Amino acid sequence: MGSALEQLKRETRDDMKLYGCIKELYEQGVPFAELKALIPDIKRTREQLHMKRMLENNLSLIHISEP
């Protein structure tokens, strides 16, 4: 249960950051229609970066634990 809760907290923080970025771009004059089109790409990139970091962390742990 703790792991699921941590995952939810991380996703909520990430969504808040995404909202903040979108709001800032909108306030700078970027049309909402353009921002709306970018959201799926931004989320996909964020997920890919998260997976890459997890893999790198796992590989470094495996490397450390080898004799």
C-alpha positions in Angstrom: 0.0 0.0 0.0 2.9 2.4 0.8 4.3 2.0 -2.7 1.0 2.8 -4.3 0.6 5.9 -2.1 4.1 7.1 -3.0 3.3 6.6 -6.7 0.1 8.7 -6.3 1.9 11.5 -4.5 4.6 11.6 -7.2 2.0 11.7 -10.0 0.1 14.5 -8.2 3.3 16.5 -7.8 4.1 16.0 -11.4 0.6 17.0 -12.5 0.9 20.2 -10.4 4.2 21.0 -12.1 2.6 20.3 -15.5 -0.3 22.6 -14.7 2.1 25.3 -13.6 4.1 25.1 -16.8 0.9 25.2 -18.9 -0.4 28.2 -17.0 2.8 30.1 -17.4 2.9 29.4 -21.2 -0.7 30.5 -21.5 0.0 33.7 -19.6 2.8 34.4 -22.0 0.4 34.3 -24.9 0.6 30.7 -26.1 -3.0 29.8 -27.3 -4.7 27.2 -25.2 -5.5 25.0 -28.2 -1.7 24.6 -28.9 -1.0 23.9 -25.2 -3.8 21.3 -25.1 -2.2 19.5 -28.1 1.1 19.3 -26.3 -0.1 17.8 -23.0 -0.1 14.1 -24.2 3.5 14.5 -25.5 4.6 16.2 -22.3 3.1 13.4 -20.2 4.6 10.7 -22.4 8.0 12.3 -22.2 7.7 12.6 -18.4 6.8 8.9 -18.1 9.7 7.9 -20.4 12.2 9.9 -18.3 10.8 8.3 -15.1 11.3 4.8 -16.6 14.8 5.7 -17.8 15.7 6.9 -14.3 14.3 3.8 -12.7 16.3 1.6 -15.1 19.5 3.5 -14.4 19.0 3.2 -10.7 18.3 -0.5 -10.9 21.4 -1.0 -13.1 23.6 0.9 -10.7 22.3 -1.1 -7.8 23.0 -4.4 -9.7 26.5 -3.1 -10.5 27.2 -2.2 -6.9 25.9 -5.6 -5.6 28.1 -7.6 -7.9 31.2 -9.1 -6.3 
